[in-house]
Each structure stands twice: as structure tokens, then as C-alpha cells.
Amino acid sequence: MDFVMRVDWAITFVIVVLFALIGFFYAVYRRISVLMMGEKEVRWDHLDHRIYNFLLYVFAQRKLLNEPYGIAHFFI
């Protein structure tokens, strides 16, 4: 009897996991299909401007200083 209960729970577990995986992959498929509807973008244009902005906003934290709490955070 104990073995039968374990098999029943194993079958239930497999069914629940299969439904969860199907739902997960369906959600991923929907999100990817929406992303693929967009147009291609050239990301190598204005490379010098992009690198400058990257350094300014990522390493120098320029947007951080726009807010009053950002100034206090800057000195931490």
C-alpha cells in the first residue's frame, strides 16, 4: 500500500511539473514572438557617443545627482 501511494504522488508530481513547464514555455514563446515583431536596430552607429554615454551614466552615475537623495547617496 505504501508503494502505491508513492507511485500516485509521483504521477501527480509529474503531471503538475508538466503543466508548469508547458505554461512556462508558452509564456516564453509569447514574449519572444512579441519581441521578434520589432524592427532591427543598428547599434553600431555613433559608437563614440554611445561609449561616452555609457561611461557617463553607468560609471559616473550622472542621473544619480539629479535627485536630492542622489546627492546624499553619492557621498556614502
Distance bins in CASP14 RR format, pairs under 12 A and 6 or more apart:
PFRMAT RR
TARGET T0000
AUTHOR 0000-0000-0000
RMODE 2
METHOD distances of the structure
MODEL  1
1 7 0 0 0 0 0 1 0 0 0 0 0
1 8 0 0 0 0 0 1 0 0 0 0 0
2 8 0 0 0 0 0 1 0 0 0 0 0
2 9 0 0 0 0 0 1 0 0 0 0 0
3 9 0 0 0 0 0 1 0 0 0 0 0
3 10 0 0 0 0 0 1 0 0 0 0 0
4 10 0 0 0 0 0 1 0 0 0 0 0
4 11 0 0 0 0 0 1 0 0 0 0 0
5 11 0 0 0 0 0 1 0 0 0 0 0
5 12 0 0 0 0 0 1 0 0 0 0 0
6 12 0 0 0 0 0 1 0 0 0 0 0
6 13 0 0 0 0 0 1 0 0 0 0 0
7 13 0 0 0 0 0 1 0 0 0 0 0
7 14 0 0 0 0 0 1 0 0 0 0 0
8 14 0 0 0 0 0 1 0 0 0 0 0
8 15 0 0 0 0 0 1 0 0 0 0 0
9 15 0 0 0 0 0 1 0 0 0 0 0
9 16 0 0 0 0 0 1 0 0 0 0 0
10 16 0 0 0 0 0 1 0 0 0 0 0
10 17 0 0 0 0 0 1 0 0 0 0 0
11 17 0 0 0 0 0 1 0 0 0 0 0
11 18 0 0 0 0 0 1 0 0 0 0 0
12 18 0 0 0 0 0 1 0 0 0 0 0
12 19 0 0 0 0 0 1 0 0 0 0 0
13 19 0 0 0 0 0 1 0 0 0 0 0
13 20 0 0 0 0 0 1 0 0 0 0 0
14 20 0 0 0 0 0 1 0 0 0 0 0
14 21 0 0 0 0 0 1 0 0 0 0 0
15 21 0 0 0 0 0 1 0 0 0 0 0
15 22 0 0 0 0 0 1 0 0 0 0 0
16 22 0 0 0 0 0 1 0 0 0 0 0
16 23 0 0 0 0 0 1 0 0 0 0 0
17 23 0 0 0 0 0 1 0 0 0 0 0
17 24 0 0 0 0 0 1 0 0 0 0 0
18 24 0 0 0 0 0 1 0 0 0 0 0
18 25 0 0 0 0 0 1 0 0 0 0 0
19 25 0 0 0 0 0 1 0 0 0 0 0
19 26 0 0 0 0 0 1 0 0 0 0 0
20 26 0 0 0 0 0 1 0 0 0 0 0
20 27 0 0 0 0 0 1 0 0 0 0 0
21 27 0 0 0 0 0 1 0 0 0 0 0
21 28 0 0 0 0 0 1 0 0 0 0 0
22 28 0 0 0 0 0 1 0 0 0 0 0
22 29 0 0 0 0 0 1 0 0 0 0 0
23 29 0 0 0 0 1 0 0 0 0 0 0
23 30 0 0 0 0 1 0 0 0 0 0 0
24 30 0 0 0 0 0 1 0 0 0 0 0
24 31 0 0 0 0 0 1 0 0 0 0 0
25 31 0 0 0 0 0 1 0 0 0 0 0
25 32 0 0 0 0 0 1 0 0 0 0 0
26 32 0 0 0 0 0 1 0 0 0 0 0
26 33 0 0 0 0 0 1 0 0 0 0 0
27 33 0 0 0 0 0 1 0 0 0 0 0
27 34 0 0 0 0 0 1 0 0 0 0 0
28 34 0 0 0 0 0 1 0 0 0 0 0
28 35 0 0 0 0 0 1 0 0 0 0 0
29 35 0 0 0 0 0 1 0 0 0 0 0
29 36 0 0 0 0 0 1 0 0 0 0 0
30 36 0 0 0 0 0 1 0 0 0 0 0
30 37 0 0 0 0 0 1 0 0 0 0 0
31 37 0 0 0 0 0 1 0 0 0 0 0
32 38 0 0 0 0 0 1 0 0 0 0 0
42 50 0 0 0 0 0 1 0 0 0 0 0
43 49 0 0 0 0 0 1 0 0 0 0 0
43 50 1 0 0 1 0 0 0 0 0 0 0
44 50 0 0 0 0 1 0 0 0 0 0 0
44 51 0 0 0 0 0 1 0 0 0 0 0
46 52 0 0 0 0 1 0 0 0 0 0 0
46 53 0 0 0 0 1 0 0 0 0 0 0
46 54 0 0 0 0 0 1 0 0 0 0 0
47 53 0 0 0 0 0 1 0 0 0 0 0
47 54 0 0 0 0 0 1 0 0 0 0 0
48 54 0 0 0 0 0 1 0 0 0 0 0
48 55 0 0 0 0 0 1 0 0 0 0 0
49 55 0 0 0 0 0 1 0 0 0 0 0
49 56 0 0 0 0 0 1 0 0 0 0 0
50 56 0 0 0 0 0 1 0 0 0 0 0
50 57 0 0 0 0 0 1 0 0 0 0 0
50 58 0 0 0 0 0 1 0 0 0 0 0
51 57 0 0 0 0 0 1 0 0 0 0 0
51 58 0 0 0 0 0 1 0 0 0 0 0
51 59 0 0 0 0 0 1 0 0 0 0 0
52 58 0 0 0 0 0 1 0 0 0 0 0
52 59 0 0 0 0 0 1 0 0 0 0 0
52 60 0 0 0 0 0 1 0 0 0 0 0
52 62 0 0 0 0 0 1 0 0 0 0 0
53 59 0 0 0 0 0 1 0 0 0 0 0
53 60 0 0 0 0 0 1 0 0 0 0 0
53 62 0 0 0 0 1 0 0 0 0 0 0
53 63 0 0 0 0 0 1 0 0 0 0 0
54 60 0 0 0 0 1 0 0 0 0 0 0
54 62 0 0 0 0 0 1 0 0 0 0 0
55 61 0 0 0 0 0 1 0 0 0 0 0
55 62 0 0 0 0 1 0 0 0 0 0 0
56 62 1 0 1 0 0 0 0 0 0 0 0
56 63 0 0 0 0 1 0 0 0 0 0 0
56 64 0 0 0 0 0 1 0 0 0 0 0
56 65 0 0 0 0 0 1 0 0 0 0 0
57 63 1 0 0 1 0 0 0 0 0 0 0
57 64 0 0 0 0 1 0 0 0 0 0 0
57 65 0 0 0 0 0 1 0 0 0 0 0
57 66 0 0 0 0 0 1 0 0 0 0 0
58 64 0 0 0 0 0 1 0 0 0 0 0
60 74 0 0 0 0 0 1 0 0 0 0 0
61 67 0 0 0 0 0 1 0 0 0 0 0
61 70 0 0 0 0 1 0 0 0 0 0 0
61 71 0 0 0 0 0 1 0 0 0 0 0
61 73 0 0 0 0 1 0 0 0 0 0 0
61 74 1 0 0 1 0 0 0 0 0 0 0
61 75 0 0 0 0 0 1 0 0 0 0 0
61 76 0 0 0 0 0 1 0 0 0 0 0
62 70 0 0 0 0 0 1 0 0 0 0 0
62 74 0 0 0 0 0 1 0 0 0 0 0
63 70 0 0 0 0 1 0 0 0 0 0 0
63 71 0 0 0 0 0 1 0 0 0 0 0
63 73 0 0 0 0 0 1 0 0 0 0 0
63 74 0 0 0 0 0 1 0 0 0 0 0
64 70 1 0 1 0 0 0 0 0 0 0 0
64 71 0 0 0 0 1 0 0 0 0 0 0
64 72 0 0 0 0 0 1 0 0 0 0 0
64 73 1 0 0 1 0 0 0 0 0 0 0
64 74 1 0 0 1 0 0 0 0 0 0 0
64 75 0 0 0 0 0 1 0 0 0 0 0
64 76 0 0 0 0 0 1 0 0 0 0 0
65 71 1 0 1 0 0 0 0 0 0 0 0
65 72 0 0 0 0 0 1 0 0 0 0 0
65 73 0 0 0 0 1 0 0 0 0 0 0
65 74 1 0 0 1 0 0 0 0 0 0 0
65 75 0 0 0 0 0 1 0 0 0 0 0
66 73 0 0 0 0 0 1 0 0 0 0 0
66 74 0 0 0 0 0 1 0 0 0 0 0
67 73 0 0 0 0 1 0 0 0 0 0 0
67 74 0 0 0 0 0 1 0 0 0 0 0
68 74 0 0 0 0 0 1 0 0 0 0 0
69 75 0 0 0 0 0 1 0 0 0 0 0
69 76 0 0 0 0 0 1 0 0 0 0 0
70 76 0 0 0 0 1 0 0 0 0 0 0
END
